[in-house]
Amino acid sequence: QVQLVESGGGLVQAGGSLTLSCAASGRTFSMYVMGWFRQAPGKEREFVAAVSGRSMYTDYADSMKGRFTISRDNAKNTAYLQVKSLKSEDTAVYYCAAGTSWGVYSKLARGYNHWGQGTQVTVSS
């Protein structure tokens, strides 16, 4: 069992940047694929990015490429999502998740077994 806690959200001006963190409990962090999803008001949860257990592979939603960077530090049991050039449409609750499958399932919410509580990101224009 792994528990995930996100942090780093808040109110940011458009054009700014921020880094979200996801701290995981447990000693098997490197075994998990880590993903980030987001959910805007009135919309479905959508895939943002994923990173494989030892950072060999990363994957991004097509609309997220270029402004989002996912990374992880297995020594710190932490995954990160850096976002730059923030836009108002990036306003959402951002969730990190841990799963065990890389590939098509790493883009899908059902591919993840463990979820954090989410952190709110609000971009003001």
N, C-alpha and C positions, 0 to 999 in steps of 0.2 A: 504494500500500500504506500502511495506517495501523496503527500499533501503539498499543495501549491498556493503561494501567496504572491499576488501581484502588487507592485507599487510603482510610483513614478508618474501617475496620471495627475491631471489638474487642468487649470485654465491657462491656455496658451494663445498668444496672438497669431493670426494668420501670417505665414511666412517663417514662423519660428520652428524650433525643433525640440524634441524631447526624447528621452530614453526610458522605456519601461523595463522593469525588472520582474523576474518571476523566480522566487526562491523556493526550492524544493526540499522536502525532508527526505530522509532515507539515505542508504548507502549505495543504491543502485542507479543513481541518476544517469550515469553514462549509458545505461542500457535503454533509455527511453528516447524515442523521437519526441521533440518538443515543438509544439505549434502555437501560433498566435491566431486568434480569431477576433472579430469585432462585431458588435451589434448596435446599429443606430436605431433611434426611436422609430417604431412602426415598421422596421425592416427585419428580415431574417438574419441570423448569424452568418457571417461570411468568413471564409478562409483568408488569412493575410499572408502567412509565411510558415515554413517549417524548417527544422534543422535536424539532421540525423545525429545519432548518439555521440559520435566522435567528431562531429562537424565536417565530415567528409563531403556531405551533400547539403545543399540548401535548395529550397523551392519557394517560389512566390506566386501569388495570384497575378495574372497578367496586368491588372490595373494597379498593382502595388510595386511593380518593378521600377527601380530607379530612386524612389524616395524612402523605401523601407529597407532596413538591414537587420536580419536576424543573426544572433550569435549566441554562444553559450560558453560558460567557464565551468567545466566539470569539477575542478578543484574547489569551486565555491558553490556547487550545486545550484547554479543560477543560469537562467536564460534571459536574453535581452532582446528588445525590439527598439531599434533606433528609427525615428521618423524625422525627416527634414522637410522643409518647405510645406509646412502644415497648411491645410485648406479647411474651410468650414465643413466640407463634406467628410472630413476625417473625424468629426465629432461622433463619439460612440463609446460604449463600454468595451474595453479590450480585455480579452480572456486569454490566459495561457492554458495549455493542455499537454498532457503526457500520454503517449501511446507507444505501441510496440511494433507497428508496421510502417515501413517506408514504401512509398510508391503512390498509387492512386488513393489509398486510404489515408495517407498523410495530408490530403487536401480536404478530407471530409470530417465533419464533426463526429460522426459515428466511428471513426477510426481511432478515437482517443478515449481512454478509460478514466482519466482523472482530469479534473478541471479546477481552476482557481475561482475565486469569488468575483473577479473582475475589478478593473480600475477605470474610472471615468476619465475620458479625455474630452475636453470642450475647447473648441477653437473659435476664438472671437475674430470677427472681421472688422 
